[in-house]
Amino acid sequence: MIGWNATMAKIDQRDLVAEYFEGFRTGDHARILATLTDDVAWIIHGHRTTRGRDEFDGEIENPAFTGHPELDVQRVFEDGPVVVTTGEGRGATVEHGPFRFVFSDIFTFRAGLIARVDSYVVPLR
């Protein structure tokens, strides 16, 4: 895990996104939050928008879900301050149990950290 210090400024954007995803896979809030700016915005299109680390932290383990998601990042594209990922995942909701989904996340960076995440999630049958 990468610590929140000067080392963070030396890591490239793709590696930071990999840290972000690994934090979700393991439920490691500190690991995820270390990749984000203080005023981060997370737009989960069609669901909700969080602003700031505190709100973001509350969405990491949403009470409507159980366990940690399985996330298979299949493609990563980078252009300037933006990294785009696509992939497939598995999770479980409290109400309906296991489900599969595909996702695309667009990460916008500022000062070496993630300042905005646009998430598009499509459930699969």
C-alpha positions in Angstrom: 0.0 0.0 0.0 1.2 3.5 -0.8 1.3 5.8 2.2 -0.1 9.4 2.3 3.1 11.3 1.9 5.6 12.7 -0.6 5.8 9.3 -2.3 2.2 9.8 -3.5 3.4 12.7 -5.8 5.8 10.4 -7.6 3.3 7.6 -8.5 1.8 7.7 -11.9 -1.9 8.1 -12.5 -2.4 4.5 -13.7 -0.8 3.2 -10.5 -2.9 5.5 -8.4 -6.1 4.1 -10.1 -4.8 0.6 -9.4 -4.4 1.5 -5.7 -8.0 2.9 -5.7 -9.4 -0.4 -7.2 -7.4 -2.6 -4.8 -8.7 -0.5 -1.9 -12.3 -1.3 -3.0 -11.4 -5.0 -3.5 -10.2 -5.2 0.1 -12.5 -2.7 1.8 -9.5 -0.6 2.7 -10.9 2.9 3.2 -7.6 4.6 4.0 -6.1 3.1 0.9 -8.9 4.6 -1.3 -9.0 7.9 0.5 -5.2 8.4 0.1 -5.8 8.6 -3.7 -8.3 11.4 -3.5 -8.3 15.2 -3.2 -10.1 16.6 -0.2 -12.9 18.0 -2.4 -13.3 14.9 -4.6 -16.6 14.5 -6.4 -17.9 11.0 -7.2 -20.7 11.0 -9.7 -22.4 7.5 -9.9 -24.5 8.3 -12.9 -28.2 7.4 -12.4 -27.6 6.9 -8.6 -26.0 9.7 -6.6 -23.2 12.3 -6.3 -20.9 12.5 -3.3 -18.7 15.5 -2.6 -15.6 15.5 -0.4 -13.8 12.7 1.3 -16.3 12.2 4.1 -19.2 11.6 1.7 -17.0 9.5 -0.5 -16.0 7.4 2.5 -19.7 6.8 3.3 -20.3 5.4 -0.1 -17.3 3.0 -0.1 -19.2 0.4 1.8 -22.8 1.3 1.1 -25.1 -0.5 3.6 -27.3 -1.7 0.7 -24.4 -4.0 -0.3 -22.6 -6.9 1.5 -18.9 -7.8 1.3 -16.4 -6.4 -1.1 -16.8 -6.2 -4.8 -14.8 -8.4 -7.2 -13.5 -5.9 -9.8 -11.8 -7.0 -13.0 -10.3 -4.0 -14.8 -10.0 -4.9 -18.4 -8.9 -1.8 -20.1 -7.2 1.4 -19.0 -6.8 4.5 -21.2 -4.9 7.6 -20.2 -4.9 11.1 -21.8 -3.4 14.0 -19.9 -5.2 14.3 -16.5 -7.8 11.7 -17.3 -7.7 7.9 -16.9 -10.6 5.8 -18.2 -11.2 2.2 -17.1 -13.6 -0.5 -18.2 -14.3 -3.8 -16.6 -16.6 -6.4 -15.1 -17.5 -7.0 -11.5 -19.5 -9.0 -9.0 -21.1 -7.9 -5.8 -24.0 -8.7 -3.5 -26.9 -6.6 -2.3 -28.6 -7.1 1.1 -32.0 -7.3 -0.6 -31.3 -9.3 -3.8 -28.1 -11.2 -3.2 -25.3 -11.7 -5.8 -25.2 -9.7 -9.1 -22.8 -9.1 -12.0 -22.1 -5.8 -13.7 -20.0 -4.0 -16.2 -18.5 -0.6 -15.4 -16.6 2.3 -16.8 -14.9 4.8 -14.5 -13.5 8.1 -15.6 -10.9 9.5 -13.2 -9.9 13.2 -13.5 -6.7 14.2 -11.7 -5.6 17.4 -10.1 -2.2 17.9 -8.4 -1.4 14.2 -8.6 -4.6 12.9 -7.0 -8.1 11.9 -8.1 -10.3 15.0 -8.0 -13.4 13.5 -9.8 -14.7 10.0 -10.5 -17.5 9.5 -13.0 -18.9 5.9 -12.6 -21.2 4.2 -15.1 -22.4 0.8 -13.9 -24.7 -1.5 -15.9 -26.1 -4.7 -14.2 -25.9 -7.9 -16.1 -28.4 -10.8 -16.0 
